[in-house]
Structure formats: C-alpha cells, structure tokens
Amino acid sequence: MTYDERLAGRVRDLLGDQVEAEKRMFGGLAFMVAGRMACCVSGQGLLVKVGRAGFPELVELAHVEPMTMRDTVSDSWVRVGIDALQDERALRLWVDRGLAANPPKPGS
C-alpha cells in the first residue's frame, strides 16, 4: 500500500523547515524532526505517537484507532483516519501531538 501523497504534501507544508528528512517506514512516509519521527503518512491516514497517558481517551475519538503492526496493538501510537484530517486545524493538532509525545533527542 502506498501513502496518501496529498496528505503528505499537507504535512510537509505544515512542518516546513522543521523536517530534517522523510523516510519510508511502516508502509508510509515518516517525517523526521529533531532526530525523531513527528508522524507518518499512510494510505489510511496518519500514524501519530501520543504516549500512554493520553492514549485511552484519544482512541475513543471518531476515526482514531490504535496502531496495529501485524499482530501487535500499540498502547502509545494511533492511526488517525483521513476523515479526521480534513481541515488544517485538525491536521495541525495531530501533528503537534506527535511532536509533543516524541521530543527531540538530546543534542538535536
């Protein structure tokens, strides 16, 4: 499965100069900021690290589910469906959550 190129462009525009690299991973396109993955665009939406503390309430939101890789269900990463990312404000909120839950590596 390929990633959503339109969504990738929106994330790229949103992050701007913060993006150090774009890497293919998780079957999608990951955006690296300060040595960490800010988020990953897939064919089904956006993969975002949210941390364990906020995870239970976020997976209750419409179009949000735990990220599943093979048979492993994450308790700190979510998949946000395209329908939850239609406007720029919503996309920014999710990308900002990913940045907050995955702080820069020391020295970055």
N, C-alpha and C positions, 0 to 999 in steps of 0.2 A: 504494500500500500504506500502511496506517495503522500506527502504532506500537502496541506492546503496553501498554495502559493499566494493567494490573495491575503489570507490571514498572516502569512509570513511577512509579506510586504507591510502590512499594518503594524506588526510588532517591530519590524526593522525601523519604520518611520518613528514609532513611539520611543524606542530606545536610543535612536540616533547615534551620537558619538560614543555612547557608553559601551556599545558592542565591540568586544575585542576580537571575537571570532564567531563563526557559525559552523556548527559541526553536525553531521548526520549521526543521529543516535536514536534509540527507541523507535526506530521506523519513521522518524520525523527529522525536523531540523531544529537543533538546540541553539539558543542564543547565549553566548558566554559573556558575562560581565564581571569584571574584577576577579577573574580566575574561577568563577562559579557559574553554574547554569541558572540563568534567570527564569527561563521557561523553554518549553519545547513544543513546536507546532507539529501537529499530526494531521492525518486525514480526517479525524473526527473532532478536532478542536485543539485545545491547549492543555499540555501537561504542566502542572504547577506544584512546586513544593510548598506546602502550607504549614508543615510542622505538626507534631502530635497534639499539641494543646488546642489548636483551632479546628483540627480535622473533623471531630464528631458533628459539630454544628454546620460546617461547610458542606459535608456530603448530604445534608438534609435539603439543601437548596435545589431548585429545579435545574436540570441539565448538568448537575455535578455528581460525579461518582468516584469511588476510589480507583486509583490507577491499578490495573492488573497486568502483570507481565507473566505470561504462561500461566502457571497455577498459583502465583504469589500475588496476594492482595495487599497493597500498601496501606499503612496507617498514618502516612505523613505526606503522600502525594495524591493529587486529584486530577481527574480528566474533566475539563470544562467543555461542554458541548458548544458547537457553533452557535446554536440558538441563544446562548447566554452571553455571546460576544458581539452582538450586532452593532452596538454603539461604542464610540471611542471611550466614553467614560467607564463602561463596564470592562472593556479590554484593559484599560489603564489600571483599574482596581485589581484585576487578577495578576497582571504583570508585577505591580507593586507588591502584592502579597508574596509572589515568588522571590523578589529581591529581598524582602524583609526576612523571609524564612531561610534564606541561603546567603548569609552575609559574606563579604569578601574574605578571601584567605589573608592571613596576617602578612603584611609586607606588600599587598597588592595596591 
